[in-house]
Amino acid sequence: MSDVAKVPNISTASNGAVKYFKIQVRGWIDFDPLDKKLPEIADAIERGGGFLTAIEVLDTKDDLSAISDNVVREGFQNILAARRVLRSISELPNFISRTPPGSAECACGNDEEAGGSQNSELAAKRAS
């Protein structure tokens, strides 16, 4: 799947475990960054709008549970869950992963729904 290819590489230790790095980036730019998102800032720097003077690693953790910042830990947990979903989608058979739910080719419970509505219509007729 093409979205999986867009996910940045994950840093792994020699044993295959994921490592997490707390970084600090310092630099000078010639524009106001307050109303910009990080990709916009990075793009402007790459186009000559500034210079990074230091990228420091402040801390390294070998395990997600060792990160004390709840927001960061939960953010990584969400990213890992999304990656698992993307991997599992790419492992589905093509006819399932490429068939939109609700389409005529999809066996997503439409037969049960149709049967259920017919049964309720019969029950309504019998009751009257």
Backbone hydrogen bonds, N-H to C=O, Kabsch-Sander energy under -0.5 kcal/mol:
donor,donor_aa,acceptor,acceptor_aa,energy
4,V,1,M,-0.5
5,A,1,M,-0.9
6,K,2,S,-0.8
6,K,3,D,-0.7
7,V,4,V,-1.2
13,A,17,A,-3.3
16,G,13,A,-2.1
19,K,11,S,-2.3
20,Y,61,K,-3.1
22,K,59,D,-2.8
23,I,21,F,-0.6
24,Q,56,E,-2.2
26,R,54,A,-3.1
28,W,51,F,-2.5
30,D,49,G,-2.5
36,K,33,P,-1.8
40,E,37,K,-0.7
41,I,37,K,-2.0
42,A,38,L,-2.8
43,D,39,P,-2.3
44,A,40,E,-2.3
45,I,41,I,-2.3
46,E,42,A,-2.4
47,R,43,D,-1.6
48,G,45,I,-1.7
49,G,44,A,-2.7
50,G,45,I,-0.6
51,F,28,W,-3.0
53,T,26,R,-2.3
53,T,51,F,-0.5
54,A,26,R,-1.8
56,E,24,Q,-2.9
58,L,22,K,-2.9
58,L,56,E,-0.7
59,D,22,K,-1.3
61,K,20,Y,-2.8
66,A,63,D,-1.5
67,I,64,L,-1.7
68,S,66,A,-0.6
70,N,68,S,-0.7
73,R,69,D,-2.7
74,E,70,N,-2.8
75,G,71,V,-2.0
76,F,72,V,-2.5
77,Q,73,R,-2.3
78,N,74,E,-2.3
79,I,75,G,-2.1
80,L,76,F,-2.8
81,A,77,Q,-2.2
82,A,78,N,-2.4
83,R,79,I,-2.3
84,R,80,L,-2.0
85,V,81,A,-2.1
86,L,82,A,-2.6
87,R,83,R,-2.5
88,S,84,R,-2.4
89,I,85,V,-2.4
90,S,86,L,-1.9
91,E,87,R,-0.8
92,L,89,I,-1.3
96,I,93,P,-1.2
97,S,93,P,-2.3
98,R,94,N,-1.8
99,T,96,I,-0.7
103,S,100,P,-1.9
106,C,103,S,-1.1
108,C,106,C,-0.9
113,E,109,G,-2.2
114,A,110,N,-2.6
115,G,111,D,-2.6
116,G,112,E,-2.8
117,S,113,E,-2.3
118,Q,114,A,-2.1
119,N,115,G,-2.5
120,S,116,G,-1.9
121,E,117,S,-1.9
122,L,118,Q,-2.4
123,A,119,N,-2.3
124,A,120,S,-2.0
125,K,121,E,-2.1
126,R,122,L,-2.5
127,A,123,A,-1.8
128,S,124,A,-1.0
